[in-house]
Amino acid sequence: MQSTDFIERMAINLMVTTLDHPVAAAVARSARISELCGPEDFAGRHGLTVPLIESAEAGRIPFGSLPAGYGAVLAALEVDLLAMADLAST
C-alpha cells in the first residue's frame, strides 16, 4: 500500500472522531510511525518539541500549519501532499 493511500484511510477513519483536524493528525501520526520511534525521538530528529508532536497527533493543528519538520519525512514517503490538502479541505 502506498503511503498516501495509508494516510488517507487513517484520516477517513479519524474523521468520525471529534478531532478538529483529522487529516493533519493522520499525517503527523504516519510520519512518526514510519520512523518507528516515539514522540521524544521524533522530536529530537526533526527539531520539534514533544508537546507540538502530541498536539499534531491529537488533531489540534491544521494540515497547512504542520511544522516543516514533517515535510522531509512526507517527501521520503512520497506522500501526495495535494491529495492530503484536498482531503483536509473536505
C-alpha positions as CSV (number, residue, x, y, z in Angstrom):
1,M,0.0,0.0,0.0
2,Q,1.3,3.4,-0.9
3,S,1.9,6.0,1.9
4,T,-0.7,8.4,0.5
5,D,-3.4,5.6,0.5
6,F,-2.5,4.6,4.0
7,I,-2.7,8.1,5.3
8,E,-6.0,8.8,3.5
9,R,-7.5,5.7,5.1
10,M,-6.3,6.7,8.5
11,A,-7.7,10.2,8.0
12,I,-11.1,8.9,6.9
13,N,-11.2,6.7,10.0
14,L,-10.3,9.7,12.2
15,M,-13.0,11.9,10.5
16,V,-15.7,10.1,12.6
17,T,-14.0,11.2,15.8
18,T,-14.1,14.6,17.5
19,L,-10.7,15.6,16.2
20,D,-10.6,19.1,14.8
21,H,-8.0,18.3,12.1
22,P,-8.1,14.5,11.3
23,V,-6.0,14.7,8.2
24,A,-3.3,16.6,9.9
25,A,-3.4,14.0,12.8
26,A,-3.1,11.1,10.3
27,V,-0.2,12.8,8.6
28,A,1.6,13.5,11.9
29,R,1.0,10.0,13.2
30,S,2.1,8.4,10.0
31,A,5.3,10.4,9.8
32,R,6.3,9.4,13.3
33,I,5.2,5.8,12.9
34,S,7.2,5.5,9.6
35,E,10.4,6.1,11.6
36,L,9.4,3.6,14.2
37,C,10.0,5.9,17.1
38,G,8.2,7.6,20.0
39,P,7.4,11.3,20.2
40,E,10.7,12.2,22.0
41,D,12.9,10.6,19.4
42,F,10.9,12.0,16.6
43,A,11.1,15.5,18.2
44,G,14.9,15.2,18.5
45,R,15.4,14.1,14.9
46,H,13.3,16.8,13.4
47,G,13.9,19.8,15.7
48,L,10.3,19.7,17.1
49,T,9.0,19.6,20.6
50,V,7.1,16.7,22.2
51,P,4.1,19.0,23.0
52,L,3.9,20.1,19.4
53,I,4.0,16.4,18.2
54,E,1.3,15.5,20.7
55,S,-0.8,18.4,19.5
56,A,-0.4,17.5,15.9
57,E,-1.2,13.8,16.5
58,A,-4.3,14.8,18.5
59,G,-5.6,16.8,15.6
60,R,-5.2,20.2,17.2
61,I,-3.0,21.7,14.4
62,P,-4.4,22.3,10.9
63,F,-2.8,20.5,8.0
64,G,-1.5,23.7,6.5
65,S,0.1,24.7,9.8
66,L,2.0,21.5,10.5
67,P,5.7,22.3,11.2
68,A,8.2,22.0,8.3
69,G,9.9,19.1,10.3
70,Y,7.2,16.8,8.9
71,G,8.0,17.8,5.3
72,A,11.2,15.8,4.9
73,V,9.5,12.7,6.3
74,L,6.5,13.1,4.0
75,A,8.8,13.7,1.0
76,A,10.7,10.5,1.8
77,L,7.4,8.6,2.0
78,E,6.4,10.1,-1.4
79,V,3.1,11.3,0.1
80,D,0.9,13.2,-2.3
81,L,0.6,16.5,-0.4
82,L,-2.0,17.8,-2.8
83,A,-4.3,14.9,-2.1
84,M,-3.8,15.5,1.6
85,A,-4.6,19.2,1.3
86,D,-7.7,18.3,-0.8
87,L,-8.9,15.8,1.8
88,A,-8.3,18.3,4.6
89,S,-10.5,20.8,2.8
90,T,-13.5,18.5,2.7
